Amino acid sequence: MKPSGRLPFFLRTLSPLPLIAFLMGATLAQQPVQKPVEKPSEKKVEQADAPEKTENPAQIELLETKIRFEANGDSRKEVHARVHINSELGVRQFARLNFDYNRSFQSVEIPLVHITHPSGGTADILPSAITDNPNPAVLNAPAYQDVRVKSVRILGLEPGDLLEYRVVTTTTHHPLAPDFWLDHIFDRSSVVSQELFEINLPASRKVQLHTSPSTPQEEIIESEGRTDARVVYRWKYLSGSSPGSAAEASLSEPQIVLTSYESWEQLASRLAELLEPQGPPQADVYSKASELAQVAKLDPASTAPLRAEAIYTFVSQKIRTIDLPLGSTGFKTRTPSDILSSGYGTPEDKHKLFAALANSFFGPARAGLLPAYILNPRESLPQPSAFDHLLTMTGWPSIDFWLDLNTEVTPYLVIPPEFRGKRALVLGPAVTELWRVVNTGIPFPAVQKVLIDASLASDGKLTAKVHYAMRGDNELLLRVAFHQSPKDKWKDLAQLLSISDGFRGQVTSVNASDPHATREPFTVDYEIAQAKFVDWSKKPVHIPALLPQLGLPDPPAKPAPGAATAPIELGTPLEVETKMMLRLPPGTDVVAPPGTSVQRDYATFASQYSVKGLTVTASRHISFLLRQVPAERAADYNAFLRAVLGDQAQDFTLDRESAPETAPKPAPSQLSPNAKP
């Protein structure tokens, strides 16, 4: 019997572990509520239930948004929606409406929540159904209690009902006033039948407005008033009327962008005033910086790097990250002294504290804002909402490097792979180049080692000890997962990890190294048991090598006519080594498959399989040497890929005579799960 359900262990960054879904579901900060539409995953499930087109769980028949800006930067946003509830899933989606805001410069009012039943009866939601609470991310952070969520619970909602609501958000004295901006994407998923969007502007303010080709034609109305002249832009979008392509509909870049900033330089200068420390450091901040800098005495020849690492480690690990979306506080930051004394901070605050500590001993430190969708700054309008992540760039004369202070367990000088190679808007002192490319490398070789020590019993039960030692991108993934999960949930993480390896048994114990020990590889050990792994009555028995399968990028797809073939992305150079030792019950004969060896300049692969008595060993070793394979070498890469996949598809063949009733127990493991492969 060949054990079923083998799943590849996606060791490559290009194919992330299923662990990501578990991690992101538990840790992502709540995002601002734009429209209460269904999640994409829920839509896919609904569509998969029936081959024919089905109605949405809820249909937003009208979504009307009106935004009015004043010359001083104040604004009023009114959203009016009419929603037809089609199913129980729609009831659940609209059972509660959430609206994020910052109480220090915003207010949210919900003047209308009205339900019309199919029978003609109506119901209005009482004020007691509306709650106003701190954002869940700031429950244990008193300094950020102004970041809040106003919620309304919709009671008595049933399929067939028509829900109508109106929400008004007023902004006054924003930290970046008198400037203002907005971006907007029309819903193109068929959930919204009709969408109306209006911007009302003071004629006295000079603004820049950009619309994409798929944006409906606007209507422009200019008032004749002499003292309060206004300009109004209106758009009307009907479901299915977009001139854009289906591929364009999936893009995240806004269709409408408006800003009062004249240039990226102006925006950078304004943000730097909020994100960079002003003046000399306060006494307690300088004292902490001096304390951290003393580590440099250990090696006077490398004073600056040691100081940088000591300050980075303190801010990254000892100052708890409050995981709010960038800009939730209006980019307003606290003083470095307050951040230091509280022991926590937003990404903006952690950067500011690092800069205050570092500037006295090396630097200067500068903020690097990473855009969510801007590919070419020269063709995009400057706006703060374009950014979704903050890095820190620092260094000393002739040497600059990047840091990520926010995950708390990121090794020094490591940047998460999704940010490498992107351009960041750099803010701070002595900036000579406004847009800089984030470094693409990591400061140590990327290595992943997996050791499996297993035993197969006479009743077909498999038990195994699995040991991981990782350096590189997946090391960071696992560090964050184990750091952000309580220890009583570690077994769940190990179970997900085992499933990705292809093991279908039950994890019985798990242990991991300290996620904060970032100078050493991150290690995970777990034990797993699977009853009836094999059925000895089936002869012969075929089992795969009990090794994680190696994830390799797929071959390039055939390009569109006239388009150039893209290179094959291999990612960060990486060495992966996997080893397995399996002990078999007495009376078992084994035939091992042949090994494989493939050598290329971009990657090498080798495998070995052997049998000695009742012990089976297997190993696979792959090294990714280059980041890319040129497009013209696609055929060669396909041959390399086929060789690796063919090797991984090979099985061991087992044959066993009926064992005596008192079969001896398998010999105890001679290989420690903590041994180095």
N, C-alpha and C positions, 0 to 999 in steps of 0.2 A: 504494500500500500504506500502510495506517495502522499505524505501529509499535505493537506490542502490549505489554501489561504495564505501562501507565501507572499508577503508584502515587502517591497524594497525598502531598505534603510537608506533614506535620502541623505547621504553624507555631504552632498554638494550644496552650497548655498542656493544654487539655481533651483533646487527642489526641496523646499523647507519641510521640516517634520510636521506631522499632524499636531505636534505639541504647540505649534503657533496658535492654532485655533483656540486651544484651551487657555493659553496665556493671554491672548488678546481679549477673549471674552471676559476674563477676570480683572484685567488691569487698565483697559482703555478708559481715559477720562470721558465723562459725559460731554457730548458734542452739542453745540447750540442747535435748538430745534428750528428748522426752517419750514418744513412742511411735514405733517404727520402722515407720511406715506409708508407703505409696507416695505419691509426690508427686502433686498434683492434675493436673499436665500429663500424667503417665504414665497416670493413670486415664482421662483423656479419650481418649488414644490407644487404650487398650485397648477402651474402649466404642465408639470410632468404627470399629473393625475389623469389627464385626458388628452388625447391627441388633438382634439378640435379646440378652437379658441373658446376660452371660458371667461366669464366676467370677473373683474377684480373683486376682492373681498369688500372693498369700499371704493366708490367712485366719487372723486372730488369734482362736482359739477361746475363749481365756480371757485376760483382762487384769485382774489383781488388784493393787490398790495399798493399802497400809496405812501410815498416818503416825501416829506417836506423838510428842506434844509433852510436854516437861517444864516445870515451873513456872519454871525459870531460863532458858527459851527454847531449850534444846537439843532436838534432834529426831532421829528415826530414820524413814527412808522405805524401805519394802521393796516392790519391784515384781516380780511373778511373772507370766510370760507363757507360753502354749502357742500355737505358730504352725504351721499346716499349710501347707507349701510346695506350690503348685499348678503352677508353671511355672518356666522358666528366668529369667524376669523376677523372680519371687519369690526365686529363688536369689541373684540379683544384689543385690536389695534387702536381704537379710539376710546377705550374705557378711561384713559387718562391722557390729558394733554399737558406737556411740559414746555416751559419757556425759560431759557437761561437769560440772566441779566446781571449787571453789576450795580448794586444799590448805591454806590458812592457817586455815580453819575447817571444812573438810569432808573426809570420806574416802569412797571408793567401793570396795566389795567385790563381787565377782562369784562367789558360792559355787557356782553351778550353771549349766552350759551342756551340755545333753544332747540328742543326736539319736537318734530312733528311726526306723529304715528300714522301708519297707513289708514287707520280708521278715521283720521281727521282730528283726533285729540292732540293736545300739545302739552309740553312741560318745560318749565324754565329751571335751570340749575340754581340752587340757592347759594348765597355767598359763603355759607358754611362748608360747601364742597371745595372751596378754593383754599389752598395752603401755600405758605411761603417759607421755604427752608434753605439753609446753606447748601451749596453744591456738595454732593457726597464726598468729593475729593478733599474738602476743607473742613470736615467735621472735627478733626483734631488739630486744626490750625487756626487759632483765634484771629490771627492777623488778616485772614482772608475771608472773614465771615460775610463781607459785602458781596462776594461771588455767590449768587443764589439761583434757585430754581422755583418759579411759581408754577403750581400745578392745579389743575381742575379735574376732579373726578366726575366722570359722566355716568350717573346712576340711571338704571332703567332703560338702557339702550338695547334695542333688539333689531334683528334683520328686518329690512323694509323701512326703517326709520330714516328720516331726513334730519341730519344734525347741522346746525348753523351756529357759527361762533365768530366773535370779533375780538381782536387783541390789539391794544395800543401800547407801543413802547416809546417813551419820551427820553431823550438824551439831552442833558444840560451840563456844561462845564466839563466836557471830556478832556482828559489830560493832554490830548493832541490838538485841542481847539486853538485857533479858529479853523483849522483845516478839517476837511471831511472827505469821505470817499464811500464807495459802495461797489459791489459786484453782484451779478445776478445770472442765474442759469434757468431758463424755462424748462419745465418738466416735459420730457419727450418720451415718457414711458407709457403713455395712454392712461395713466391714473388720473390725470387732470384733464377734464374735457375742455374747459375754457379758462385761460389765465389772462388777467389784466394787470399791467404793471405801469406805475406812474411815478415820475420824479418831478418835484416842484422845487425850483431853484430861484434864489435871488439874482436878478439881472446884474447886480453890482459885483458879484463874485465871478472871477475868471476861473473856469473849470475846463478840464479835458474830458471828452466823452468818446468812447470807442465801442463799436458794436461789431460782432462777427458776421460773416456772410449769412449764417443761418438764423439771424435775428429778424423777427418780423419788422416791416417798415413802421417807423415811428410817426406819430402825429405831434407836431410842435405848435404850441400856443404861446404867444407872447402878449403879455398884458400891456395896457397903455398908461398905467399909473405912473405918475412922475416921482412920487416919494417912495413907493414900494413896488417897483416894477418886478415882475416875475416871469420866468420861462418854465413852461410845463412840457414834459416829454411823456407821451403815452404809447404803450404797445399793447396789442391784442394778439394772443396766441391761441389757436384752436388745435386740439389734438389731431395729429396726422398731417398738419399743414406745413411742417418744417421743410424748407428747401434743402436742408443739410442731409448728408448721407447717414446710413445706419451706424457706420464707424464713428462719424463725427458726434453722434448722439451719446456715445459712451465717454467722450472726453470730459475732463473736469474743468477745463479752462472756461471762465465765464463768457457769456454772450454779450453782456453789457458791463462795461467798466467805466466808472466816473471817479474823478479825483480832482481835488483843488491843488495838489502838489504840482509844481512846474517841472521838477526833475527828480531823478533818483538821488542826486547830490543833496537837494533840499530835504528830502525825506530822511536820508541818512544822518544829516546834521541834526535834525529834530529828534530822532530816536536816540542818537548818541547822548543828548542832554539828559535823557531819562535812564539809560542803561549803563552809563559810565559813572564811576565815583567822582565826585566833585571835591577839589581841595585835598589837603593832606589827610591821611587816615586818622580816625579817632584813636585815643590812647589804647583802648582795649583791643582794637583791630591791629594796631601796630605791635602790641605786645604778643598777640597770637602769631603774627607773621614772623616776629623775631624768634619765637619758640620753635616754629616749624623750620625756620631757616638754619637752626643749629645743626641739623642733620648734615649740612654741607661740611662740617668739620671732619666728618668721617673720611672724606676724600677731597682734599683741597683742589685737586686737579680737575674735578668735575663739579665745582660748586654750583653753577647755574642749573645744570640738569637735575642734580639732587634736590635743590630747593624747589624747582618746578614740580618734581614728582611728589615731594612731601606736601606741598600746598594743594596740588591736585587731589591727592588721596584724601586729605582732610575734607575739602569741600565736597568732593564726590561722595564719600562714604559717610561722613559724620554729620553732614547737613542734609536732612531728609528732603527728598524732592516732593513737592506738592504738584501732582500731575494734572495741571490745568492746561487747556489749549493756549497756545501762544497768543498774547494780547488780551486774555480774559480780564486783566486788571487795567486795560487801556495802556499797557506798557509802563505804567507807573510802578516804581520800585521803592522798597524801603531802604533805610540807611544800612550800610554794612554792619554797624554796631547792633542794630535791631535784629538783623538776620543772624548774626553770630550768636547773640544771646538767646534767641528763640530756638535755634537748632534746626530750622527748616526754612524752605524757600521755594518759590516758583523757579523755573529755568532762568527767567530774567534776573531774579534776585540772586541765584547761585552764581551766575556770571558776574554780577556786580560785586559780590563778596570776594570771589576769586581775584578779580582785578584789583580790589583794594588791598588784598593781602600780597599779591604778586608784584604790584607796581613799585613797591619799596625795595625789592631785591632783584628783580629782573623784569623784562617786558619791553614795552607795555602790553597789556592784554586788551584784545579787541573782540567785540561781538561779531559773529558771523550768522546772518539770518538766511535760512534756506527756504527758497520759494517752493510752494506746492505744485505749481504748474507753469511758471515762467521759464521758457526755454531760451529766449533771446531778449535780454533786457532792453535793447535798443528799439525793439518793436512793441514793448509793453509799457503800460502806464504805471507810474509809481503809486503804490498803495500799501499800507501796512497789512491788510488782510491777505496779501499774496503769500505771506510767510507762515510756515507751520512748524519750524524747528529752529533752535538756537544752538550753535556751537561756539566755542571760544578759540580764538587764534592768538597765540602768544609766541614768545621766544626771546632771543637776544640778537645782537647785531649779526646780520647776514643769515640768520637761521630763524625760520618761522615754522610752527607746527600747530596742529589742531587737536582740540580736546572736546570730549563729550562729558559734561559734568552731571548728566541727568539720570542715568540708569542706576547709579550708586555702586554698581559692581563691574563697570567697564574697565579692563586693564588700561594702564597708562599708555597714551598715544594711540589707542585703538579707536577708530570711528566705525559705527555700525555700517555695514556694507551698502545699505540703501542710500547713504549720503555721500559715499566716496565718488569723486569725479564730478560732483555737481558744483555749480557756481553759487557762491554765497555773497550777499551784500555785506561788506565789512564796515563796521562802525568803530569809531574811537580815535585816539590821538595818532597823528603822523601817518594817516592812511594815504598811501600814494597810488593805490590801485583799488577802485571802489568794488569791483567784482573780482573775487579770487576763486580759484578752483580748489576744492577740498582734496587733500592728499588721498591717494588711492591705495597705499600700502599699509601693512601692519608691521610693528617693530620686531617681530620674531617669526620664525618659520611656522607655517600652519601645519599642524600634525594631528592626526586622529588615530588612536590605537584602541582596538576592541579585542578583549580576550574572553573566550567562552570555555568554561570548564564544566563538562556535562557528563551525565551517566544515564544509560538506558537499562532499565530493569527487565527481568524475565517476564513480567506482566505487561510490558510495553510502556511503562511510565517513564517519562523523561524528566530529569531534574537538572538544573543548570545554574551556575554562578556566572554572572556577566559583569565585566569590568570595562569601564570607559576611561580614557585619559585624553583630554582634548586641549588643543591650542588653536585659536583662530575664530572664524565666524560662528560656527556652531557651538563653540565653547561659550561665546557671549550669549547665544540663545538659551543654552541650558543654565548658565549662571543666573540670568534674569528670571527664568522660570522657577528655579529652586529658591531664589532670593525672595521673590514676591509671593510664594506659596507657603503657608504654615507647614510645619513638619508633619502634622497629621494628614496632610494632603500629598506628601511626597510619594506615597505608594501609588496614588493616582497618576502622578507624572511618570513614574517608572512603568506603570502599566501601559500608558500611551507610547512610551519609548519602546517597550517590548513589542507592542503591536506593529509599530513601524519597522521593527526588525524581522517580523514574520513569525514571532512566537505567539502561539494562541493559548498558552497556559496562564496560570494565575501567579502574579507576583506575591511572594510571601514575606519578603523583607527588602529594605532599601536603605542605602546610606550614601551621602554625598559629602564632598569636601566643602570647606567654608567658602561660600561664594565671594566673600570679601578678600580672600587670599589670592589676589589677582596676579601676583608674581609667579605663581605656580600653575601648572595645568589644572583644569577643573576635572575632577573625577567623580564618577557615579558607579556604585556597585548595587546590584540587586540579585535576588535569587528567585527562580521561577520554577514551577512544576506543571507538567501537562500529562494528565492521565491518558492512557490509550493513544500514545503518540504513534505507535505502530501496532499492527495486528499480525502476530507471528503466524497465524493460520494461513495467511496469504503468502505464497511462495513464488518467486523470491520477493523480498521487501526492498523497495527503492526509497531512499531518503536523500534529501539534498545535504550539502555541507551546511552545518549549523552556523552559518556566517551571515552577517548583514549584507544584503546586496548593495553593490556600489551604484550610486546614482550618477549617471552621465547625461550631459545635455543631448537633446534629440538632434538628429541631423537637420540641416536647414530646410525649410519649406520652399517649394518652388515659387520664385518671385513672380510678381505680376508682370505682364508684358511691358517691356521697356524699363523695368526697375532693376537696379543692381542687386546681386545676391549679397546678403549680409554675412559678415564673418561669424564663425561659431564661437560663442562666448563660453570660455571655460571657467571664468571667475578667478579669484585669488589663487595663486599657486599653492598646492596642498598635497601632502603626503598622507595616505591612508593605509594602515596596516591592520589586518584582522587575522586572528588565529583561533583555532578551535581544537580542543582535545576531548574526545568522546570515548568513554569506557563502555564496553559491551558485556552482556551476560555470558557465562560459559557456554560453549557449544556453538558459538556464532562464527560463521565464515564470512569474510568481507572481500569484496572486489572494489578497489579504488579507481576513480577515473584518472585519466592522464592530466598532467599539469599543462599550463599554457605560458608562453612568454611572447610579448609583443613590445617592440621598441620603436618609439617615434621621438622626434625632437620636441613635440608639444606634450607628450605623455608617455609613460611606460607602464606596463602591466605584467605581473608574473603571479602564478599560482602553483602550489604544491599540495599533493594529496598522498598520504602514505598509511600503511597498516603495519603495526608491530604487535603481534599476539592479539590481545583483545582491546588494543588501544588504537583508535583512529585519530589521525591529525590532519588538519587542513589549514592552509594559509593563503591569503590573497593580499597582494601589495600593489597599489597603484599610486603613481606620482603625476600630478598635473604640473607641468613645468612652465607653460606659457599661459597668458590670459586669453589668447584668442588663437583660433585656427583660421588662416585666410580663406576667403570664400572659394578661391580656385583649388583648394585642397579638400573640398567636401568629399570627393570620392575616396580619398585616402582615409579621412576621418571615419567614413561609413564602414570601411574595412576594419579599422581599429575597434569601432563600436561593436561590430558583429562578432569579432573575436572575443571581446570581453563578455558579451551577453551569452555567447555560445558556451563559454567556460562556466558561467554561473548557472547555466541550465543543466549541467551534469549532475549525476546522482552517484551515491554509493549504493552498491547492491549487497544486501544482507541475506544470508540463508542460515537457518538455525534448526537443528533437530529438537524434538520435544525434550524439554528440560526435566530432570528428576524432580520429584515432589519437594525434596528438601534442597533446593538449589542454594549454593552459597551466596551470601550477600556480596554486592559489588565492592571492590576494594575502595577504601576511602580516597578522597582526592589527594593527589600528590602535588597539585598546583594551586598555590594561594591565589584567591581572586584579586589580591592586590599586587601580584607579581607583574613586572613590566613585560609586555610582549616582546 
